[in-house]
């Protein structure tokens, strides 16, 4: 049974989704692909333990702290999307990577000579668990803030909150 909940943040309202045990979705209210996999009759269940854990995690995060391990996550997607999301989950707090670097990692893991950065970008953009699966930590090759379903202003705010340095990129 799918359930939804809510959380507040300094960047606006957040909607949470769960299968009852793990977090399956986290979106800024109104963002692109908002609730893409949720049945329309999902009941509101603010009291789920995974929602309580997620709110605590978000509280630490929005206080500018490394929030540590995430609550249980179970994003729905294709095998390729889940592969990319697993790579996103390995980007450390306060650091960034590029779409190109992610594509190279996917290609290497698959034993391929190359992988399309655009294909990886498509998977990054459909990440159903924003912030906890940190798609905001992926930038363009020169440090440009591109491609965030929640909006570029939110991406910039999240990176600023983490004090993620973009100084290694040429401008």
Secondary structure, DSSP 8 states (H G I E B T S, - for coil): --EEEEE--TT--EEEEESSSSEEEEEETT-TTTTTT--TT-EE-TT-HHHHHHHHHHHHHHTTS---S---B-----HHHHHHHHHHHTS-TT--EEHHHHHHHHHHHHT-S---HHHHHHHHHT-SBTTTS-GGGEE-TTS-----TT-HHHHHHHHHHTT---TTS--
